[in-house]
Amino acid sequence: MRRGLLFVAFIVFLLGNIFAQADKYGTITGNFQLDGQIYQKDNTIGADAPLEKYLMNSYGNVNYNWGKFSAGLRIEGYLNTKLGFNNPGRKNDGIDMRYRFIRYNSGLIDITAGSFYEQFGSGLILRSYEEKTLGLDNALDGFRVVLKPAKGIVFKGLTGYQRKYFENGKGIVRGFDGEISVADALELDMPIQITLGGSFVSKYEDNEHEKYNLPANVGSYAGRININTGKFNLYGEYAEKINDPSSDNNWIYKKGRAYSSNLTYSTKGFGALFGVQRVDNMSTRSERTASLNEVMVNFIPAMSRTHTYSLAAMYPYSSQPNGEFAFKGELSYRLPKKSLLGGKYGTMLSLYYSRIHNIDKQYVVGADKESDLSSWAGTDGYSSDLFSIGDQLFYQELNLQIEKKISRKFKFQLQYLNQSFNYALIRKGVLDGEVDKAFDDENHTKNGMVYTNILVADVTYKWSRKFITRFEIQELMTNQDKKDWVMGLLEMNINRKLFVTIQDLYNYGTTKNHYPFVSMAYVKGANRIQLGYGRKKDGYNCANGICVYEPSSTGFVVSISTTF
């Protein structure tokens, strides 16, 4: 199949290249991205230099569109894979074209053969996607059919293998999804828009375990509803999975369950959001023994914020598919223009809060053996009520934010964050009840926790139409881990094409180490080139609850991107 698809894609691209000058013969689009770094050994911050010295991640997408037909491929080169990206056994090194497809879309029917991404609902039972910043790509390789028999009705069916670096995983993923928009399907003018959806996903993998009789087929199903009245929007989804023993859940036979719901309200000058989510034994991979971020079939939506400010993102929360109960709330209000506190341009205020706990579990092996993982294997592991909440805190955040425009040239943003972070669980994988004084002494924590207070000030001043500066100062205060940090950043947009950034991250709590970094970027049209030099602190790079560890490094970085 792979060679056949590549041959078809090659022929389509060849024809497209010949006739690309005329729009009636189709169009070619694409993009290219290269990220490289020259590494230097730096004993002060514990940064090592690989033997290659220079590592590079790159890829180029080429897509051809001609009426109802399209085709595409992505050439990827990791020579070799940059530090901070999953690369066990150097499986991610090299050059290949793992992503390639041909597609026909008539409106009524949409057929894809080859590589594709897909998501059912919020992803609780299926999400195939890529996140280049994390080196994550679990594209499906097979076939997908989408039917739209009538307005407001969509059916999807798919089957394929999941990508695992430059290979395919062992298991086969099969799925079906249906969605109906009631008002559109019935051609009714309704003040309330209701959308209903349902999904079923099955994965197949041979039982190769020498001890346990494992199910070859594991099914998951989910139902969802979305209700929209204009100002209000309510989304809810419930999912279940049959027993799926794996290395993720210590080979237990318990069924998995999850539900997620978000309610939003929006009107002029005011917005509110409330969300709740509970996940119980919902880790699903197409290979039972896979690890890291490999061949993940489903996705647990993050109920914590993904921060862009460095110190606010120093202790990011990663979703816990084996068990978590989370809720979040956010209020935003714009003080009216020309009011006493709003001023000439108004003032935006926002308050955000999230809290994530474990779930209450009644272990089948007895309380005295809860920490003995070997005693769980081959059993149901535990039982847990659908709405139960445990007493162990995983993560908590309180965030206050003010955005204010003073004049046409001057604006600022202020933030205060208070975080509680379960370092023992999220960083070390320590289970309930295992945190003791020895652990705290070794990791500089308090009952396995890190507590932070963070201040952020972000000021932008527009000196002229072309010259803009942005200054950022952050401070993180804590008595745990490496204690206190401060960061300063100056960004200069010199002529809307040339950007210069100077920053320094300093740990004044314990190590007294500086992490200076200077970079320059040039942008012209769809082309961007960036060069930089300095130190990078070790830490976790996260997006939507998925995290990858990146070690400390010192050296030169280069980034080149273009779109055509």
C-alpha positions in Angstrom: 0.0 0.0 0.0 2.8 2.4 0.9 4.6 2.1 -2.4 1.3 2.3 -4.3 0.3 5.5 -2.6 3.7 7.0 -3.1 3.6 6.2 -6.8 0.1 7.7 -7.2 1.2 10.8 -5.3 4.3 11.1 -7.4 2.3 11.0 -10.7 -0.2 13.5 -9.4 2.6 15.8 -8.3 4.4 15.4 -11.6 1.3 16.4 -13.5 0.7 19.2 -11.1 4.2 20.5 -11.6 3.9 20.4 -15.4 0.6 22.3 -15.4 0.9 24.4 -12.3 1.1 27.6 -14.4 -2.5 27.3 -15.3 -5.1 27.4 -12.5 -7.4 25.0 -14.4 -4.8 22.2 -13.9 -4.6 22.7 -10.2 -2.4 24.5 -7.6 0.6 23.5 -5.5 1.0 24.8 -2.0 3.3 23.9 0.9 5.6 25.0 3.6 9.1 24.3 5.0 10.5 24.4 8.5 14.0 23.8 9.8 15.1 24.1 13.5 18.7 23.4 14.3 21.1 23.9 17.2 24.8 23.8 17.7 25.3 22.4 21.3 28.2 23.4 23.6 29.1 21.7 26.9 28.3 23.9 29.9 29.1 22.3 33.2 27.7 25.3 35.2 24.1 24.4 34.2 24.8 20.7 33.5 24.4 20.9 29.7 26.0 18.2 27.6 27.0 18.4 24.0 26.1 15.4 21.8 28.7 13.8 19.6 27.2 15.4 16.5 27.4 18.9 18.0 24.7 20.0 15.5 21.2 18.6 15.6 18.3 19.4 13.3 14.6 18.8 12.9 13.1 19.7 9.6 10.1 19.0 7.4 8.5 20.1 4.1 4.9 19.8 3.1 3.8 19.8 -0.6 0.1 19.7 -1.4 -1.6 19.5 -4.8 -5.2 20.5 -5.4 -7.2 19.9 -8.6 -10.9 20.2 -8.3 -12.3 17.4 -6.2 -8.9 15.7 -6.1 -5.9 16.4 -3.8 -2.7 14.8 -2.8 0.1 15.6 -0.4 3.3 14.4 1.2 5.7 15.5 3.9 9.4 15.0 3.8 10.9 14.9 7.2 14.6 15.0 8.2 15.9 14.6 11.7 19.7 14.7 11.4 19.9 13.9 14.2 16.9 14.6 16.4 17.2 17.6 18.6 17.5 17.1 22.4 14.1 17.3 24.1 12.3 15.2 21.6 11.3 11.5 22.1 13.9 9.4 20.4 14.4 6.0 22.1 16.9 3.8 20.4 17.4 6.7 17.8 14.3 5.5 16.1 13.4 9.1 15.1 16.7 9.8 13.3 16.9 9.9 9.5 14.9 11.0 6.5 11.6 9.6 5.3 8.1 10.4 3.9 5.8 8.8 6.5 3.0 11.3 5.8 1.5 11.0 2.3 -2.1 10.9 1.1 -4.5 11.0 -1.9 -8.0 12.4 -1.4 -11.3 12.8 -3.3 -14.0 15.1 -1.9 -17.2 15.6 -3.8 -19.1 17.2 -0.8 -21.3 14.2 -0.4 -18.4 11.8 0.0 -14.8 12.5 1.2 -12.4 9.6 0.8 -8.7 9.7 2.0 -6.2 6.9 1.4 -2.9 7.2 3.2 -2.0 9.4 6.2 -4.6 11.6 7.9 -5.6 13.2 11.2 -9.0 12.8 12.9 -10.7 13.6 16.1 -14.1 12.3 17.5 -15.7 14.8 19.8 -13.2 16.2 22.4 -10.9 13.3 21.8 -11.8 11.2 24.8 -11.7 8.0 22.7 -9.9 9.2 19.5 -7.6 12.0 18.6 -5.0 11.7 15.9 -2.9 14.9 15.5 0.5 16.4 15.4 2.2 18.8 17.8 5.6 19.8 16.2 6.8 21.7 19.3 6.7 18.4 21.2 7.7 16.1 18.4 4.4 14.4 18.7 2.8 12.8 15.6 0.3 9.9 15.8 -1.1 10.2 12.3 -3.3 7.3 11.1 -2.1 5.4 8.0 -5.0 3.7 6.2 -8.4 4.8 4.9 -11.0 7.4 6.0 -14.5 8.0 4.6 -16.7 11.0 5.5 -20.3 11.1 4.3 -22.6 14.1 4.4 -25.9 12.8 3.1 -27.9 15.8 4.2 -27.4 19.2 5.7 -26.4 19.0 9.3 -25.6 15.2 9.2 -22.0 13.8 9.1 -20.8 10.2 9.3 -17.1 9.2 9.5 -15.5 5.8 9.3 -11.8 5.0 9.4 -9.2 2.2 9.8 -5.5 2.3 10.0 -2.2 1.9 11.8 -0.7 4.7 14.0 2.6 6.3 13.2 5.4 5.4 15.6 8.4 7.5 14.6 9.3 6.3 11.1 7.3 3.1 11.4 3.8 2.0 12.1 2.7 0.7 15.5 1.5 -2.9 15.8 -2.1 -2.3 16.5 -5.0 -1.5 14.1 -7.3 1.3 15.0 -10.9 1.3 13.6 -13.6 3.9 14.3 -17.0 5.3 13.5 -18.5 8.6 14.3 -21.8 10.2 13.6 -23.1 13.8 14.3 -26.3 15.5 13.6 -27.3 19.2 14.0 -31.0 19.0 14.8 -32.0 22.4 13.4 -30.1 22.0 10.2 -31.2 18.4 9.6 -34.9 19.3 10.1 -34.6 22.6 8.4 -36.0 24.4 11.4 -35.5 28.0 12.6 -34.8 27.3 16.3 -33.6 29.7 19.0 -31.6 26.8 20.5 -29.1 24.9 18.4 -28.6 21.3 19.5 -25.9 19.0 18.1 -25.8 15.3 19.0 -22.9 12.9 18.4 -21.7 9.4 19.0 -18.5 7.5 18.5 -17.2 4.0 18.6 -13.4 3.1 18.4 -11.8 -0.4 18.4 -8.1 -1.3 18.5 -6.8 -4.7 17.6 -3.5 -6.1 18.8 -2.3 -9.7 19.1 -1.9 -11.0 22.7 1.9 -11.5 23.1 1.9 -11.4 26.9 3.5 -14.6 28.4 1.3 -14.5 31.5 -2.1 -12.9 31.0 -5.0 -13.5 28.6 -5.4 -10.1 27.1 -8.3 -9.0 24.9 -7.2 -8.7 21.3 -10.0 -6.2 20.5 -10.6 -3.3 22.9 -13.7 -1.2 22.2 -14.5 2.4 23.4 -17.7 4.3 22.9 -18.7 7.9 23.6 -21.8 10.2 23.3 -21.8 14.0 23.3 -24.2 16.9 23.1 -23.7 20.6 22.3 -26.4 23.1 23.1 -26.0 26.8 21.9 -28.4 29.6 22.6 -26.2 32.4 21.3 -25.0 33.7 24.7 -24.9 30.3 26.4 -23.0 27.2 25.1 -23.0 23.8 26.9 -20.9 20.9 25.8 -20.9 17.5 27.4 -19.3 14.2 26.6 -19.3 10.7 28.3 -17.0 7.8 27.3 -16.4 4.2 28.4 -13.8 1.7 27.4 -13.8 -2.1 28.1 -10.9 -3.7 30.0 -7.6 -2.9 28.5 -4.6 -4.2 30.6 -1.4 -2.4 29.6 1.9 -1.1 31.0 0.2 2.2 31.6 -2.3 0.8 34.2 -0.1 -1.9 35.6 -2.0 -4.7 33.7 -5.3 -4.4 35.5 -8.7 -5.4 33.9 -10.8 -2.5 35.1 -13.0 -0.8 32.6 -12.3 2.9 31.9 -14.8 5.8 32.2 -14.6 9.6 31.6 -16.8 12.6 31.3 -16.1 16.2 30.4 -18.4 19.2 30.3 -17.9 22.9 29.6 -20.4 25.7 30.0 -19.7 29.2 28.6 -21.6 32.5 28.7 -20.6 35.5 26.6 -22.1 38.9 26.2 -20.7 42.4 25.5 -18.1 43.1 28.0 -18.5 40.0 30.1 -17.7 36.3 29.7 -17.8 33.2 32.0 -16.6 29.7 31.7 -17.0 26.6 33.9 -15.7 23.1 33.2 -15.6 19.8 35.0 -13.9 16.6 34.0 -13.4 13.1 35.5 -11.1 10.5 34.0 -10.7 6.9 35.3 -8.4 4.4 33.7 -8.6 5.9 30.1 -5.1 5.5 28.8 -5.5 4.0 25.4 -2.6 3.0 23.0 -2.5 0.8 20.0 0.5 -1.0 21.6 0.1 -2.1 25.2 3.8 -1.8 26.0 4.4 1.6 24.4 5.6 4.5 26.5 6.3 8.2 26.4 3.9 9.8 23.9 3.9 6.9 21.5 0.8 5.6 19.6 -1.8 7.3 21.9 -5.2 6.6 20.5 -7.2 9.0 22.7 -6.5 12.4 24.3 -7.4 13.8 27.7 -8.2 17.5 27.3 -6.3 19.7 29.7 -8.2 21.3 32.5 -5.3 23.6 33.3 -4.0 26.6 31.4 -1.1 26.3 28.9 1.0 29.4 29.8 3.2 31.3 27.4 5.2 33.2 30.1 8.3 31.3 31.1 7.9 31.3 34.9 4.2 30.7 34.8 5.0 27.6 32.7 7.8 26.4 34.9 5.5 23.8 36.6 3.1 22.7 33.9 0.5 20.1 34.7 0.3 17.0 32.5 -3.1 15.1 32.3 -3.4 11.9 34.3 -5.4 9.4 32.2 -5.2 6.8 35.0 -7.3 9.0 37.3 -8.1 12.7 37.8 -11.0 14.9 38.8 -10.7 18.5 37.6 -12.8 21.6 37.4 -12.1 25.1 36.3 -13.8 28.5 36.2 -13.1 31.8 34.5 -14.7 35.3 34.7 -13.7 38.2 32.4 -15.2 41.7 32.5 -14.3 44.8 30.5 -14.7 48.0 32.5 -16.5 50.4 30.1 -14.6 53.0 28.1 -14.6 56.5 29.7 -15.7 55.2 33.1 -13.8 56.1 36.3 -11.8 52.8 36.3 -12.1 52.0 32.6 -10.4 55.1 31.3 -10.4 56.2 27.7 -9.9 52.7 26.3 -11.5 50.5 28.9 -9.8 47.9 31.1 -10.1 44.1 30.9 -10.2 42.1 34.2 -10.1 38.3 34.4 -10.1 35.8 37.2 -9.2 32.1 36.5 -9.2 29.2 38.9 -8.6 25.5 38.3 -8.2 22.5 40.7 -7.3 18.9 40.0 -7.5 16.0 42.4 -7.0 12.3 42.3 -10.1 10.0 42.3 -11.2 8.0 45.2 -10.2 4.3 44.8 -11.1 1.2 46.7 -8.2 -1.2 46.0 -9.0 -4.9 45.6 -5.6 -5.8 47.1 -6.1 -4.1 50.5 -4.8 -0.8 51.8 -1.6 -2.3 53.0 -0.6 -3.1 49.4 -1.7 0.0 47.5 1.8 1.0 46.6 2.8 -2.6 45.5 2.1 -2.3 41.8 2.9 -6.0 41.2 -0.1 -7.0 43.3 -2.5 -5.1 41.0 -1.6 -7.0 37.8 -4.2 -9.5 36.7 -7.0 -8.1 38.9 -9.5 -5.3 38.5 -7.1 -3.2 40.5 -9.7 -1.0 42.2 -13.2 0.3 42.1 -14.3 3.9 42.0 -17.7 5.6 42.0 -18.5 7.7 38.9 -18.6 11.0 40.8 -16.0 10.3 43.6 -13.2 12.7 44.3 -10.0 11.8 46.1 -8.3 13.9 48.8 -4.9 14.2 47.1 -4.3 17.5 45.3 -2.6 17.2 41.9 -2.7 20.9 40.8 -4.3 24.2 41.6 -4.0 27.6 40.1 -5.5 31.0 40.9 -4.8 33.6 38.2 -5.7 37.4 38.3 -5.0 39.4 35.2 -5.4 43.1 34.2 -5.0 44.4 30.6 -4.9 48.1 30.2 -4.4 50.4 27.2 -3.2 53.8 28.4 -2.8 55.5 25.0 -2.4 54.7 21.4 1.3 54.1 22.1 1.3 52.5 25.5 -0.4 49.4 26.9 0.4 46.9 29.7 -0.7 43.6 31.2 -0.3 42.5 34.8 -0.7 39.0 36.2 -0.6 37.3 39.6 -0.6 33.5 39.8 -0.7 31.2 42.8 0.1 27.6 42.0 0.1 24.3 43.9 1.9 21.6 42.0 2.2 17.9 43.0 5.9 17.4 42.2 6.0 13.9 43.7 3.3 12.6 41.3 3.8 14.6 38.1 7.6 14.7 38.1 8.5 11.5 39.9 5.5 9.3 39.5 5.1 8.7 43.2 1.7 7.1 44.2 -0.6 8.0 47.1 1.0 7.7 50.5 4.6 7.3 49.4 5.8 10.8 50.1 7.9 10.9 53.3 10.5 13.2 54.8 13.3 11.5 52.8 11.6 12.4 49.6 11.0 16.0 50.6 14.6 16.4 51.7 16.0 15.0 48.4 13.6 17.0 46.2 13.3 20.1 48.3 9.5 19.8 48.4 6.8 20.1 51.1 4.7 16.9 51.4 5.7 16.3 47.8 4.3 19.6 46.7 5.7 22.9 45.3 3.8 26.1 46.1 4.5 29.2 44.0 3.6 32.9 43.8 4.3 34.4 40.4 4.2 38.1 39.2 4.2 39.1 35.6 4.4 42.6 34.0 4.2 43.0 30.2 4.6 46.5 28.8 4.4 47.5 25.1 5.3 50.9 23.8 4.9 52.0 20.2 7.6 54.6 19.4 6.6 55.0 15.8 4.6 53.2 13.2 7.5 50.8 12.6 9.5 50.7 15.9 7.8 48.9 18.8 9.3 47.6 22.1 7.9 45.1 24.5 9.4 44.7 28.0 8.6 41.7 30.2 9.5 41.1 33.9 8.6 38.0 35.8 9.2 36.7 39.3 8.5 33.3 40.8 8.7 32.9 44.5 8.7 29.5 46.3 10.4 27.8 49.2 10.6 24.4 47.3 12.6 22.9 44.5 15.2 25.4 43.3 13.3 28.3 45.1 13.1 31.8 43.6 13.5 32.9 40.0 13.4 36.2 38.1 13.3 36.9 34.4 13.6 40.0 32.2 13.0 40.2 28.5 13.3 43.0 26.0 11.8 42.6 22.5 12.3 45.2 19.7 10.3 45.2 16.5 12.6 47.5 14.6 10.9 47.9 11.2 8.2 45.2 11.2 10.7 42.9 9.5 13.6 42.7 12.0 13.0 41.5 15.5 15.6 41.5 18.3 15.1 39.8 21.7 17.3 39.9 24.7 16.4 37.9 27.9 17.9 36.5 31.0 16.5 34.0 33.4 18.1 34.0 36.9 17.8 31.6 39.8 18.5 33.7 42.9 17.1 31.0 45.2 19.8 28.2 45.2 22.0 27.8 42.1 22.6 31.5 41.3 22.8 30.6 37.6 21.9 32.9 34.8 20.3 31.8 31.5 20.9 34.6 29.0 19.7 34.3 25.5 19.8 36.7 22.5 18.0 36.2 19.2 17.3 38.0 16.0 14.6 37.2 13.5 14.0 38.6 10.0 10.5 38.3 8.4 9.7 39.1 4.8 6.4 38.0 3.4 6.0 34.2 4.1 9.7 33.8 4.9 11.2 33.9 8.4 14.8 33.4 9.6 15.8 33.4 13.2 19.3 33.1 14.8 20.1 33.0 18.5 22.7 32.1 21.1 22.6 31.5 24.8 21.4 29.1 27.5 18.2 27.2 27.9 17.0 25.9 31.3 15.9 22.3 31.6 12.2 21.8 32.0 9.0 20.5 30.5 7.6 21.7 27.3 3.8 21.3 27.3 0.8 21.7 25.1 -2.8 20.9 26.2 -1.7 18.6 29.0 0.9 16.7 27.0 4.5 17.3 28.2 8.0 16.4 27.0 11.1 16.9 29.0 13.8 19.2 27.5 17.3 19.1 29.1 19.5 22.2 29.7 21.5 23.4 26.7 23.9 26.0 25.6 24.7 27.0 22.0 23.6 28.6 18.7 20.1 28.0 17.3 18.7 28.6 13.8 15.2 28.5 12.6 14.1 28.9 9.0 10.5 28.7 7.7 8.6 29.6 4.5 5.2 29.1 3.0 4.4 28.9 -0.7 
